[in-house]
Amino acid sequence: MQKQTKASEKLWSKYFILTFVYALFTSTANNMLLTGLPLYAIHLGGDNSISGLLFGLFMLFAILTRPLFGKLIDEKSRRLVLIAGGVISAVLSLSYVFAFSIGLLLLFRALHGFGFSATTNASGTIVSDIVPKSKLAEGIGYFGLANTLATAVGPALSLFIIMNFNYNLLFIVSSFIGFIALFCSFFINYEQKHVEPEHKLSTIKVKRKLTDMIYEKTALPTALVTIFIFVAMGATLTFIPTYALSLGIEDIGIYFTVYSFALLFTRIAGGKLADKYGYSFVIIPGLIMMVLSFVILAYATSLPAFLASAGLYGLGLGSVDPTLNAVMIRLCPPDRRGAGNSTLFTAKDIGGGFGAVILGFISLSQGFRSVYLYCALSIIIGLIAYHFILRKQISSMENTDAGIKQSA
């Protein structure tokens, strides 16, 4: 027991590193396919509408299966879902080699959503289990670097393979990367038997209440704030290149470089600040920076203005996203973390997906300036929701922690 306690105080433990590598490789493979599959659809004779369908079906099946995987994570095993997600993702990445028609491509992509749902739910829940409570925001921030690095590497690697080789090699490489992640998952066996009674209690609740399977109520306030944040994120990633082109601005790729570096910096520093000074110390300034970034973007007419917006947006999102994730974990009962992560990820999926669709229609009727002003408004609504709904819960939780420290 003493050995276990000491190990639990270490952030970069064996299991944290293995889960980080698992997330890095699954996310890299996914980002390779996000970039490559729309091009492959055109290669097969499809058009841009097929690209939208590929993304839409993938996200739809991920959203629909998140509650199921959350339930399995809480009641059965985190590791079981982690391995299952790795198998589904790696096998389906390879299956695109046999997608000789648009219909098969759409079918395989829809089924791939199962794997995405399982891998993200399980890895997020495992990290919430193994990161020390005193370093929770810092640990979640570091863990988020896996996705940041994958976003930087995956698309570039995908385009390199397509331009210099062929699509089949893209699918083989992405599958190979997925199998490396799967190999790591076999060694993530930290789960202890003493949590089993909690899981059994959770099973009784699920049988009595269907809503317990669909969402975790303690995660709903965090999920509400998250939806408004990711509505804006969907629009940023989707429309920036087109917006810049409409203004005659070239080399807009540097926007994403500045954004990534800012995101990288605050994911590392923001978590430490949140653990030391409190969650609101990081979240409120982060949301304000995001609002300012969208106002600047709405009125931008030059590349420097775009880059200023990118820096502020990266700093803001890198502060807010992992810290909200840590808040959700702290408010969620340990035996319901799978359902809690499912609820939070569903909020991100819904916000990003519907945000891109709704704001896409707005861009056609009102232009991009209106899109980014609506993005700023969405973040402001998220800030108001945070202040009136979530901040009181966080203050109460932090006061309880302070009382425990004083009594100790």
N, C-alpha and C positions, 0 to 999 in steps of 0.2 A: 504493500500500500504506500509506503514511504517513497519507494522508487517511482511509483506511478504519479504521486503528487509532485515530485521534483520535475518529472518529465512534462507534466501538464503546465508548468510555468514557462516552458521553453516554446517560443513562437515557431522557429524553424526546426520543428521536430521531423523525424523520419516520415510520419504520415502526412504532415503539412507539405513537405517537399514532393512526395509522391502524388498527392492530390493536385498540387500546383502543376506538375509536369503533365498529369492526366488532362487537366483543363486546358493547358497550353496547346497540347497536341490535338485534342478534339476540336478546339476552337480554330486552330490553324487549318485543319482539314475542312472544317465548315466554311471558313472564309475563302478558301481556295475554290470551293464549289459555288459559293454565292457569286463569285466573280465569273467563273468559267461556265456555269450551266446556262445562263442567258445567251452567251455566245454560241454554245453548243446547240441551243434550240434554234437559233437563226441558221446555223450550219445544217440543221435537219430540215429547214424550209419554213420554220415558224417566223413570227414577227414579235414586235415589242409587247403585244398583249399576252403572248405566251410567257414572256419574262415575268410579267406581273402575276400570272397564274402560278408559276413555279414558286414564287415567294409567298403568295397568298395561301396556297395549299399546304406548304411547309409549315407556316405559322399557325394555320387553322388546326392542323392535326396535333401540333405541339400544345396549343392552348387546350384542346379537348382532352388530351391525355395527362395534363399536369396534375389534376386532382387524383387520378388513379395512381400515378407514380408517387405522389405525396403520401397517399394512404399506405402503399406498399413499403415506402421508406420508414414510416412511423411504426407500422405493425409487424413487418417482416424483418427487413435488413437494409441498411444503407448500401452495404457492399454488393448485395444481390442486384439492386437496381443499377448501381454503378457499372457492374460487369455486363448486365443485360443491355444497357445503353451503349456501352462500348462495342459489343457484338453487333447490335443493330446498325450502328453508325458505320463501322468498318466494312461490314458485308454490303450494305446498301451503297456505300461509296464505290465499291468495285462493281456493283450491279449496273451502273450507268454505262459500262462497256457494252452491255447487251441491250441498251435502250436505242433500238434502231428506228423508232417512230416517236412522234410527239406524245402520243397516248401513253406509251410505256414510260417515257421520261417523266410525265406528270404523275403517273402512278408511283414510280420509285421515289420521286421527290416528296409526295404526300406521305408515304410510309417512313421516309427519313425523318419526318417531324417527330415520330415516336422516339427515335434515338436521341434527337436534340433535347426533347423534353426530359428524358430519363437522365442523360449525362449532366445537364445543368442543374436539375433538381437535386440529384444525389450528391454531386460534388459540392454544391453550395451548402447542403445540410451537413456533410462531413466536416467541412471547414468550421462551421458554427459549433460543432461538437469539440473539435480538437484545439481550437485557438483559446489561449488563456483568457478568462473573463476580463482581466485588467488590461489586456492588449487587443480587445475584440475589434475595435474600429481600425487599428493599425493592421491587424491580421487580414481583415476583409479588404483593406486597401491594397496590401501586397498581393493578395490572391487575385484581385481585379486586374493586376498587371498582366496576368496570363492572357486575358482577352485583349488588352491593349497591344501587347506584343504580337499576338496572332493577327490582329487587324492590320498591323504594319507589314507583317511578313507574308500572310496568306495570299492576298490579292496580287502582290508583286510576283510571287512564286508561280501562281496560276497563269498569269499573262506570259511569263518567261517560258513556261512549258508549252503553252499553246502556240506561241510565235515561233519557237525553235524546234518543236517536236510535233505532238498531236494530242487530240483529246483523250485517247485511250491511255496515254502515259499520265495525263493529269489525273484520271480516275484511279489508276494503279498507285500513283504516289500518294494521293489523298487517303486511299485505303490503307496503304502501308503505314502512314502516320497514325491512322486510327488504330491499327493493330499494336503499335508501340504503346499508345495510351491504354489499350486493353491489357497489355502485359503488366503495366504499372498497377492497374486496379486489383490484380490478384494478390498483391502484397499489402493492400490497405485493409488490414484485419484487426483494427483497434477495438471494435465493438465489444463491450463487456456484458456479462450475464446479469449484472446487478440492475441494469435498466429494463430488464424483461417485464417485471411487474407493471411498470409505467406503460409499457406497450400494450399489455393485456387490458389495462384500464381504458386505454385509448380505443381498443377494439370494441369494448362494451358501448362506448359513446357513439362510435360510428354506426353500430347496429341500431341504436336507438334514434339517431338523428342523421338524416341524409346530408344536411348542410355541413356537418363536420367533415364529410368527405370532399365536398365541393370547395370549401374555403376554411381558413383559420381566422376566427373573429378578432383575435388580438393583433393580427397582421393587417386588418382592414384600414385602420387610420394611415399606416405607412404606405399601403398600396394606393390609397386615394391620392396622397401627395405625389407618389411616383407616377401615376397615370398622367398628371398634368405636366410633369417634367419630361416624360418620354413622348408626349404629343409633339413637343417642340423638337426633340431629338430626331424623330422620324423625318420631319421637314428639313432639318439641317443637312442630314446625310443624303437625302434624296434630291434636293433642289439646288444646292450650292453650285455645282458645275453649270447647270442651265442658266441660273441667275447671273453668274459671272459672265457667261458667254453673251447674254442679252445686253450686258453693259460694255462689251468689247474688252473685257479683262482676260488676258491670257495667263498661262502658268498658274492656274488656280490650284493645282495639286499641292502647292506649298501651303495652302490653307490647312490641309489635313495634316501636314508635317508639323506646323506650329501647334495645331490643336492636340496632336498626339503627345508632343513634348510637354505641353502644359498639363495635360491629363496625367502623364507619367509622374510629373513632379508632385502634383497635389495628392495623388493616390498614395505616395510615400509619406509626404509631410502631413496631409490632412488627418489621417488616422491617428497619428501620434498626438496631434493637437486636440482632437476630439476626446481621446482617452485621458488627456491631462487636464483640459479646461472645460470639458463638457460638450455634448453633441450640438447644442444650439450655437456655441461659439464658432463652429465650423459651418453648420447648415445655413444659417441666416445670411452671412456674408456671401456664401457660395451661390445662393439663390439670387441675391442682388446682382452679383457679377454676371449671372446668366441673363437676367433682364436687360442689363446694360449692353451685353453682347448682341442681343437681338435688335435693340434700338439702333445701335451703330450699324448693324448689318442692313437694316431696313433703309437707311439713308446713305449707305456706302456708294461711292462712285469711283473708287480707286482701289488698287491692290493693298496699299498700306491699311486702309480702313477695314478691308476684309480680314487682314492678318491680326489687327487689333481685336476684332470681334472673335477670331479663332482663339487667341490667347485667353481672353476673358471667359469664353465658353468652356474651354478645356480646364481652366483653373476652377471654374464654378462646378462643372459636372464631376470632376475628379474629387472635389471636396464633398459634394452632396450625396452622390450615388452610394459609395461604400459606407458612408456614415448612416444613411437611412437603412441600409441593409443590416448594419450592426444594431440599430435601434429595434428593428423588427425581431431580431434574434433575442435581444434582451427582454422584450415584452412577451415573447412566445414561450409557453411551457416546453421544457426539454423534449417531452414525448410527442410534441406536435410540431417540431421544427420542419419536418418534411412537408406538412400541410402549409406551414408558414412560408417556406421558400416557394412552394407551388403558387400560393396566393400572390406573392411579390413578383415572381417571374411572369405570371399571367397579366398582372397590371402593366409590366413593361411591354409585353407582347401586344396587349390591347392598345396602349397609349401610342407606341411606335407605329403599329400597323394602321390603325384607324386615323391617327394623326396625319400620316403620309397621304392617305386616300382623301380625307376631307380637305386638307390644305392644298392638295393637288387640284381639286375642283375650284377652290378659291383663287388659286394662281391663274386659272384660265379666265375667270370673270373679273378679278380685281387686281391682278398683278402680284409680283413677288414682294413688293414693299408691304402690302397688306398681309401677306403670309407671315412675314417676320414680325410685324407688329402684333398679329394674333399669337405668335409664339411667345412674345414678351408678356402678353396678357395671360396666356396659359400659365407661365411661371409665376406671375403675380397671384393668380388664383391658388396655385400650389403653396405659395408663401402664406397666404391668408389661411388656407386650410391647415397648414403646419402650426401657425400661431394659435388658432382657436381650438384645434382638435388634438394635435400630437404633442405640442410643447408642454402642456400641463402634465401629461403622462410621463414625459421624459424627466421633468423637474421632480416629480414625485419619486420616480425610480432613482434619480441621482441623490436625492435627500436620504432615501433609505440606505443607499450604499455608503453615504457619508456617516450615517448613524452607526452602521455596522463597523466601519473603520475606527470610529471613536471609541466604541465599546470594546473593540479588540485591543 
